Amino acid sequence: MSTPANQRKLDAVEQLAVLAEKASLTLIELAVAFVINHPGVTSAIIGPRTMEQLEAFLPAADITLPADVLDRIDEIVAPGVTVNPAGNSYGDFELRADQRRR
């Protein structure tokens, strides 16, 4: 976790946590709402292991993130960017412009 690339990931998560709090959401709700409302995503795989985890995920199904929150997410992690390319276990890929949220 001490490498600069991993530190960038941690910094992004901290900024997203602050954004979620300002939007009166949990970080889980922010993340799942972002995924399920993204036009390039066909389904969200949440994988809860406990009922408590499932209950934390479910409110996100009814959340539509406002444009200012989506804009801030894009500022924190630009669309199509892998924060740490060494952590990309799926190989190189490109998120085409037509697959982006906007």
Residue, then its C-alpha position, 0 to 999 in steps of 0.5 A: m500500500s505504500t507505493p505511489a500508485n496505491q497511495r493515489k487509490l487511497d487518496a481517491v477513496e478518501q475524496l469519494a468518502v467525503l463526497a458521499e458524506k456531503a451527498s448524505l450517502t454512504l460510500i457503498e451507496l455512492a459506489v453502487a448508485f454510480v455503477i447501476n446508473h452508468p449507461g456502460v454497465t449492464s448489471a452490478i455484482i455486489g456480492p454481499r456475504t451477510m444480511e447486514q451487507l445486503e441491507a447496506f447495498l439495497p438503498a442504492a437501487d433507488i438513488t439517482l446521483p445528481a449531475d454535480v455529484l457525477d461531475r465531482i466523481d469524474e474530477i476525482v477519477a477521470p472516466g476511462v482512467t485506471v488509477n494504478p495500471a499495475g493493479n489492472s488484472y483484466g489487461d489493457f483496455e480502453l473505455r470508448a467515448d460512446q461507453r462513457r456516462r457523457 
